[in-house]
Amino acid sequence: MYAHSLIVGTLVATGAGAAEPAIFHTSRFPDATTVNLSLLTHQRSTSADYDVDVTIGLTELSDDGAPGYRDRSMHRARVRCAMPASVFVGRTGYAVLPSTSSHDTGDWKRDLWRAVCAVPTS
């Protein structure tokens, strides 16, 4: 199952009446499985080396788009918005080459950074 190798996250309001998690990364696999990563929570980091602490969720969808596996774990990560940009998950820090282009996809860590740190432009 792909859920063991991916971290997901969506940015949402927390507390009562919270909206559906916002998907920040989608991976599609040859067997027509889709995995969405979404931010579940975000807050100012408790670490001086990072800006934001987040929890990430994962949902696997079947080939017809129906929800299949939903990981109920709360995967924690930290994000540094300033240079050198990075994402810290588990015991590993990952350098991120930030891109604010929505066309530059494929790396869930960069997509997480963009969802948390990139300033929307109109």
Secondary structure, DSSP 8 states (H G I E B T S, - for coil): -GGGG---------STT----EEEEEEE-TTS-EEEEEEEEEEE-SSTT-SEEEEEEEEEE-TTS-EEEEEEEEEEEEEE-SSS-EEEETTEEEE------TT--S-HHHHHHHHHH-----
